[in-house]
């Protein structure tokens, strides 16, 4: 399925950094035997990393938000 890109620039970088941080939190929570925290952080982190990689966010699409710049389309 082809999605229109609606995540770019600083938004994409922030999603990537937060995604990596949440995956690290999930790993730490697993080591501390906090399974619910680990699962929640892992799912949220994976979602943010997927948004950054695919440059598409379903929430942005529903709200009509587009953080890509016209300059990158050239």
N, CA, C and O atoms as a printed pandas DataFrame, in Angstrom:
     atom_number atom_name residue_name chain_id  residue_number  x_coord  y_coord  z_coord
0              1         N          UNK        A               1    0.837   -1.177    0.000
1              2        CA          UNK        A               1    0.000    0.000    0.000
2              3         C          UNK        A               1    0.883    1.241    0.000
3              4         O          UNK        A               1    1.810    1.349    0.802
4              5         N          UNK        A               2    0.602    2.153   -0.876
5              6        CA          UNK        A               2    1.370    3.389   -1.028
6              7         C          UNK        A               2    0.724    4.508   -0.202
7              8         O          UNK        A               2   -0.467    4.788   -0.345
8              9         N          UNK        A               3    1.518    5.138    0.656
9             10        CA          UNK        A               3    1.055    6.246    1.473
10            11         C          UNK        A               3    1.723    7.527    1.009
11            12         O          UNK        A               3    2.866    7.514    0.552
12            13         N          UNK        A               4    0.998    8.640    1.130
13            14        CA          UNK        A               4    1.568    9.940    0.816
14            15         C          UNK        A               4    2.424   10.386    1.995
15            16         O          UNK        A               4    1.997   10.294    3.146
16            17         N          UNK        A               5    3.623   10.866    1.713
17            18        CA          UNK        A               5    4.520   11.309    2.778
18            19         C          UNK        A               5    3.950   12.548    3.455
19            20         O          UNK        A               5    3.551   13.499    2.783
20            21         N          UNK        A               6    3.912   12.536    4.788
21            22        CA          UNK        A               6    3.449   13.704    5.534
22            23         C          UNK        A               6    4.308   13.974    6.771
23            24         O          UNK        A               6    3.933   14.782    7.621
24            25         N          UNK        A               7    5.463   13.299    6.875
25            26        CA          UNK        A               7    6.390   13.504    7.987
26            27         C          UNK        A               7    7.759   13.827    7.395
27            28         O          UNK        A               7    8.297   13.056    6.601
28            29         N          UNK        A               8    8.310   14.954    7.779
29            30        CA          UNK        A               8    9.617   15.329    7.251
30            31         C          UNK        A               8   10.328   16.305    8.157
31            32         O          UNK        A               8    9.771   16.774    9.150
32            33         N          UNK        A               9   11.557   16.605    7.809
33            34        CA          UNK        A               9   12.341   17.609    8.521
34            35         C          UNK        A               9   12.580   17.276    9.976
35            36         O          UNK        A               9   12.905   16.144   10.334
36            37         N          UNK        A              10   12.411   18.294   10.806
37            38        CA          UNK        A              10   12.638   18.160   12.250
38            39         C          UNK        A              10   11.686   17.120   12.842
39            40         O          UNK        A              10   12.084   16.364   13.727
40            41         N          UNK        A              11   10.457   17.067   12.380
41            42        CA          UNK        A              11    9.469   16.098   12.875
42            43         C          UNK        A              11    9.987   14.669   12.720
43            44         O          UNK        A              11    9.842   13.853   13.631
44            45         N          UNK        A              12   10.580   14.370   11.589
45            46        CA          UNK        A              12   11.109   13.034   11.329
46            47         C          UNK        A              12   12.287   12.724   12.252
47            48         O          UNK        A              12   12.394   11.612   12.768
48            49         N          UNK        A              13   13.158   13.687   12.459
49            50        CA          UNK        A              13   14.313   13.500   13.338
50            51         C          UNK        A              13   13.854   13.265   14.777
51            52         O          UNK        A              13   14.360   12.372   15.457
52            53         N          UNK        A              14   12.896   14.068   15.236
53            54        CA          UNK        A              14   12.389   13.929   16.604
54            55         C          UNK        A              14   11.742   12.562   16.798
55            56         O          UNK        A              14   11.957   11.918   17.825
56            57         N          UNK        A              15   10.956   12.114   15.828
57            58        CA          UNK        A              15   10.331   10.789   15.926
58            59         C          UNK        A              15   11.385    9.688   15.989
59            60         O          UNK        A              15   11.234    8.731   16.748
60            61         N          UNK        A              16   12.440    9.814   15.207
61            62        CA          UNK        A              16   13.508    8.820   15.232
62            63         C          UNK        A              16   14.236    8.773   16.559
63            64         O          UNK        A              16   14.486    7.695   17.097
64            65         N          UNK        A              17   14.577    9.942   17.093
65            66        CA          UNK        A              17   15.288   10.010   18.370
66            67         C          UNK        A              17   14.404    9.484   19.504
67            68         O          UNK        A              17   14.860    8.696   20.332
68            69         N          UNK        A              18   13.143    9.918   19.541
69            70        CA          UNK        A              18   12.234    9.437   20.585
70            71         C          UNK        A              18   11.974    7.938   20.450
71            72         O          UNK        A              18   11.849    7.240   21.456
72            73         N          UNK        A              19   11.891    7.442   19.226
73            74        CA          UNK        A              19   11.700    6.016   19.001
74            75         C          UNK        A              19   12.862    5.206   19.547
75            76         O          UNK        A              19   12.658    4.191   20.214
76            77         N          UNK        A              20   14.079    5.649   19.267
77            78        CA          UNK        A              20   15.268    4.961   19.783
78            79         C          UNK        A              20   15.289    5.015   21.308
79            80         O          UNK        A              20   15.599    4.019   21.961
80            81         N          UNK        A              21   14.961    6.171   21.875
81            82        CA          UNK        A              21   14.943    6.320   23.321
82            83         C          UNK        A              21   13.914    5.384   23.954
83            84         O          UNK        A              21   14.201    4.761   24.976
84            85         N          UNK        A              22   12.730    5.275   23.369
85            86        CA          UNK        A              22   11.695    4.402   23.917
86            87         C          UNK        A              22   12.089    2.928   23.813
87            88         O          UNK        A              22   11.767    2.144   24.706
88            89         N          UNK        A              23   12.770    2.544   22.755
89            90        CA          UNK        A              23   13.254    1.162   22.648
90            91         C          UNK        A              23   14.287    0.897   23.745
91            92         O          UNK        A              23   14.309   -0.186   24.330
92            93         N          UNK        A              24   15.135    1.874   24.021
93            94        CA          UNK        A              24   16.112    1.725   25.108
94            95         C          UNK        A              24   15.400    1.609   26.461
95            96         O          UNK        A              24   15.811    0.822   27.313
96            97         N          UNK        A              25   14.343    2.387   26.654
97            98        CA          UNK        A              25   13.546    2.290   27.887
98            99         C          UNK        A              25   12.928    0.900   27.989
99           100         O          UNK        A              25   12.895    0.312   29.070
100          101         N          UNK        A              26   12.443    0.379   26.881
101          102        CA          UNK        A              26   11.841   -0.955   26.877
102          103         C          UNK        A              26   12.865   -2.018   27.275
103          104         O          UNK        A              26   12.553   -2.922   28.050
104          105         N          UNK        A              27   14.067   -1.913   26.754
105          106        CA          UNK        A              27   15.118   -2.877   27.100
106          107         C          UNK        A              27   15.438   -2.776   28.590
107          108         O          UNK        A              27   15.583   -3.792   29.269
108          109         N          UNK        A              28   15.547   -1.565   29.087
109          110        CA          UNK        A              28   15.825   -1.365   30.503
110          111         C          UNK        A              28   14.697   -1.924   31.368
111          112         O          UNK        A              28   14.953   -2.538   32.404
112          113         N          UNK        A              29   13.462   -1.714   30.949
113          114        CA          UNK        A              29   12.312   -2.222   31.704
114          115         C          UNK        A              29   12.282   -3.746   31.717
115          116         O          UNK        A              29   11.913   -4.349   32.725
116          117         N          UNK        A              30   12.665   -4.367   30.616
117          118        CA          UNK        A              30   12.732   -5.834   30.576
118          119         C          UNK        A              30   13.767   -6.334   31.585
119          120         O          UNK        A              30   13.524   -7.307   32.300
120          121         N          UNK        A              31   14.904   -5.676   31.640
121          122        CA          UNK        A              31   15.956   -6.069   32.572
122          123         C          UNK        A              31   15.526   -5.878   34.029
123          124         O          UNK        A              31   16.001   -6.589   34.915
124          125         N          UNK        A              32   14.618   -4.906   34.278
125          126        CA          UNK        A              32   14.099   -4.663   35.632
126          127         C          UNK        A              32   12.827   -5.463   35.900
127          128         O          UNK        A              32   12.198   -5.280   36.942
128          129         N          UNK        A              33   12.438   -6.343   34.984
129          130        CA          UNK        A              33   11.245   -7.191   35.097
130          131         C          UNK        A              33    9.953   -6.372   35.207
131          132         O          UNK        A              33    9.048   -6.729   35.961
132          133         N          UNK        A              34    9.878   -5.278   34.452
133          134        CA          UNK        A              34    8.669   -4.445   34.383
134          135         C          UNK        A              34    8.054   -4.660   33.004
135          136         O          UNK        A              34    8.268   -3.870   32.085
136          137         N          UNK        A              35    7.299   -5.726   32.875
137          138        CA          UNK        A              35    6.816   -6.170   31.566
138          139         C          UNK        A              35    5.830   -5.210   30.910
139          140         O          UNK        A              35    5.899   -4.994   29.701
140          141         N          UNK        A              36    4.916   -4.633   31.681
141          142        CA          UNK        A              36    3.926   -3.722   31.096
142          143         C          UNK        A              36    4.608   -2.466   30.562
143          144         O          UNK        A              36    4.304   -2.007   29.461
144          145         N          UNK        A              37    5.527   -1.916   31.344
145          146        CA          UNK        A              37    6.278   -0.744   30.902
146          147         C          UNK        A              37    7.099   -1.075   29.667
147          148         O          UNK        A              37    7.165   -0.280   28.729
148          149         N          UNK        A              38    7.721   -2.242   29.665
149          150        CA          UNK        A              38    8.541   -2.661   28.526
150          151         C          UNK        A              38    7.694   -2.787   27.264
151          152         O          UNK        A              38    8.087   -2.306   26.201
152          153         N          UNK        A              39    6.542   -3.425   27.374
153          154        CA          UNK        A              39    5.678   -3.608   26.205
154          155         C          UNK        A              39    5.169   -2.272   25.681
155          156         O          UNK        A              39    5.162   -2.031   24.474
156          157         N          UNK        A              40    4.744   -1.411   26.591
157          158        CA          UNK        A              40    4.227   -0.097   26.182
158          159         C          UNK        A              40    5.307    0.726   25.485
159          160         O          UNK        A              40    5.065    1.302   24.424
160          161         N          UNK        A              41    6.493    0.781   26.079
161          162        CA          UNK        A              41    7.591    1.555   25.491
162          163         C          UNK        A              41    8.031    0.960   24.157
163          164         O          UNK        A              41    8.336    1.699   23.221
164          165         N          UNK        A              42    8.066   -0.376   24.062
165          166        CA          UNK        A              42    8.484   -1.016   22.816
166          167         C          UNK        A              42    7.494   -0.736   21.680
167          168         O          UNK        A              42    7.906   -0.456   20.554
168          169         N          UNK        A              43    6.208   -0.811   21.969
169          170        CA          UNK        A              43    5.188   -0.552   20.937
170          171         C          UNK        A              43    5.241    0.910   20.490
171          172         O          UNK        A              43    5.198    1.200   19.294
172          173         N          UNK        A              44    5.335    1.834   21.459
173          174        CA          UNK        A              44    5.398    3.256   21.112
174          175         C          UNK        A              44    6.675    3.574   20.328
175          176         O          UNK        A              44    6.638    4.315   19.346
176          177         N          UNK        A              45    7.798    3.010   20.767
177          178        CA          UNK        A              45    9.064    3.244   20.074
178          179         C          UNK        A              45    9.054    2.698   18.660
179          180         O          UNK        A              45    9.517    3.356   17.728
180          181         N          UNK        A              46    8.522    1.489   18.503
181          182        CA          UNK        A              46    8.440    0.893   17.167
182          183         C          UNK        A              46    7.541    1.718   16.253
183          184         O          UNK        A              46    7.837    1.882   15.069
184          185         N          UNK        A              47    6.450    2.232   16.797
185          186        CA          UNK        A              47    5.551    3.073   15.998
186          187         C          UNK        A              47    6.225    4.353   15.531
187          188         O          UNK        A              47    6.095    4.743   14.370
188          189         N          UNK        A              48    6.941    5.002   16.430
189          190        CA          UNK        A              48    7.646    6.238   16.055
190          191         C          UNK        A              48    8.753    5.970   15.042
191          192         O          UNK        A              48    8.949    6.748   14.109
192          193         N          UNK        A              49    9.474    4.866   15.228
193          194        CA          UNK        A              49   10.522    4.528   14.263
194          195         C          UNK        A              49    9.925    4.203   12.897
195          196         O          UNK        A              49   10.507    4.547   11.868
196          197         N          UNK        A              50    8.773    3.546   12.880
197          198        CA          UNK        A              50    8.095    3.247   11.614
198          199         C          UNK        A              50    7.652    4.551   10.927
199          200         O          UNK        A              50    7.797    4.698    9.714
200          201         N          UNK        A              51    7.112    5.493   11.713
201          202        CA          UNK        A              51    6.715    6.786   11.158
202          203         C          UNK        A              51    7.907    7.511   10.547
203          204         O          UNK        A              51    7.805    8.064    9.452
204          205         N          UNK        A              52    9.031    7.510   11.249
205          206        CA          UNK        A              52   10.227    8.196   10.756
206          207         C          UNK        A              52   10.755    7.528    9.496
207          208         O          UNK        A              52   11.163    8.210    8.555
208          209         N          UNK        A              53   10.751    6.201    9.472
209          210        CA          UNK        A              53   11.287    5.471    8.316
210          211         C          UNK        A              53   10.388    5.627    7.090
211          212         O          UNK        A              53   10.876    5.886    5.990
212          213         N          UNK        A              54    9.089    5.471    7.277
213          214        CA          UNK        A              54    8.151    5.517    6.154
214          215         C          UNK        A              54    7.756    6.943    5.774
215          216         O          UNK        A              54    7.185    7.162    4.706
216          217         N          UNK        A              55    8.052    7.898    6.628
217          218        CA          UNK        A              55    7.681    9.304    6.437
218          219         C          UNK        A              55    6.178    9.474    6.290
219          220         O          UNK        A              55    5.708   10.342    5.554
220          221         N          UNK        A              56    5.428    8.633    7.001
221          222        CA          UNK        A              56    3.968    8.734    6.983
222          223         C          UNK        A              56    3.438    8.487    8.383
223          224         O          UNK        A              56    3.887    7.572    9.074
224          225         N          UNK        A              57    2.471    9.315    8.805
225          226        CA          UNK        A              57    1.813    9.158   10.094
226          227         C          UNK        A              57    0.308    9.190    9.870
227          228         O          UNK        A              57   -0.227   10.147    9.311
228          229         N          UNK        A              58   -0.363    8.143   10.308
229          230        CA          UNK        A              58   -1.812    8.081   10.148
230          231         C          UNK        A              58   -2.523    9.191   10.897
231          232         O          UNK        A              58   -3.512    9.737   10.409
232          233         N          UNK        A              59   -2.026    9.532   12.087
233          234        CA          UNK        A              59   -2.615   10.634   12.857
234          235         C          UNK        A              59   -2.489   11.959   12.130
235          236         O          UNK        A              59   -3.433   12.749   12.104
236          237         N          UNK        A              60   -1.323   12.208   11.537
237          238        CA          UNK        A              60   -1.145   13.419   10.734
238          239         C          UNK        A              60   -2.112   13.430    9.556
239          240         O          UNK        A              60   -2.697   14.465    9.235
240          241         N          UNK        A              61   -2.276   12.282    8.918
241          242        CA          UNK        A              61   -3.174   12.195    7.761
242          243         C          UNK        A              61   -4.613   12.506    8.163
243          244         O          UNK        A              61   -5.312   13.227    7.451
244          245         N          UNK        A              62   -5.063   11.964    9.304
245          246        CA          UNK        A              62   -6.426   12.225    9.764
246          247         C          UNK        A              62   -6.651   13.695   10.099
247          248         O          UNK        A              62   -7.732   14.237    9.867
248          249         N          UNK        A              63   -5.619   14.332   10.647
249          250        CA          UNK        A              63   -5.742   15.732   11.047
250          251         C          UNK        A              63   -5.349   16.720    9.951
251          252         O          UNK        A              63   -5.473   17.931   10.133
252          253         N          UNK        A              64   -4.878   16.210    8.822
253          254        CA          UNK        A              64   -4.486   17.083    7.719
254          255         C          UNK        A              64   -3.170   17.796    7.952
255          256         O          UNK        A              64   -2.946   18.869    7.390
256          257         N          UNK        A              65   -2.301   17.233    8.758
257          258        CA          UNK        A              65   -1.007   17.839    9.067
258          259         C          UNK        A              65    0.042   17.282    8.117
259          260         O          UNK        A              65    0.117   16.073    7.899
260          261         N          UNK        A              66    0.853   18.177    7.551
261          262        CA          UNK        A              66    1.929   17.769    6.648
262          263         C          UNK        A              66    3.185   18.548    7.030
263          264         O          UNK        A              66    3.236   19.767    6.864
264          265         N          UNK        A              67    4.197   17.848    7.540
265          266        CA          UNK        A              67    5.419   18.520    7.970
266          267         C          UNK        A              67    6.544   18.393    6.952
267          268         O          UNK        A              67    7.683   18.762    7.239
268          269         N          UNK        A              68    6.235   17.875    5.765
269          270        CA          UNK        A              68    7.246   17.838    4.715
270          271         C          UNK        A              68    7.335   19.218    4.084
271          272         O          UNK        A              68    6.361   19.970    4.063
272          273         N          UNK        A              69    8.516   19.539    3.572
273          274        CA          UNK        A              69    8.676   20.856    2.940
274          275         C          UNK        A              69    8.605   20.696    1.435
275          276         O          UNK        A              69    8.945   19.642    0.898
276          277         N          UNK        A              70    8.171   21.726    0.767
277          278        CA          UNK        A              70    8.083   21.703   -0.704
278          279         C          UNK        A              70    9.466   21.682   -1.331
279          280         O          UNK        A              70    9.620   21.253   -2.475
280          281         N          UNK        A              71   10.484   22.143   -0.593
281          282        CA          UNK        A              71   11.844   22.186   -1.116
282          283         C          UNK        A              71   12.405   20.789   -1.351
283          284         O          UNK        A              71   13.196   20.590   -2.273
284          285         N          UNK        A              72   12.001   19.804   -0.517
285          286        CA          UNK        A              72   12.549   18.448   -0.653
286          287         C          UNK        A              72   11.926   17.711   -1.827
287          288         O          UNK        A              72   12.417   16.647   -2.201
288          289         N          UNK        A              73   10.872   18.233   -2.416
289          290        CA          UNK        A              73   10.208   17.583   -3.537
290          291         C          UNK        A              73   10.958   17.785   -4.851
291          292         O          UNK        A              73   10.665   17.123   -5.847
292          293         N          UNK        A              74   11.924   18.700   -4.851
293          294        CA          UNK        A              74   12.656   19.003   -6.087
294          295         C          UNK        A              74   13.574   17.901   -6.491
295          296         O          UNK        A              74   14.257   18.009   -7.509
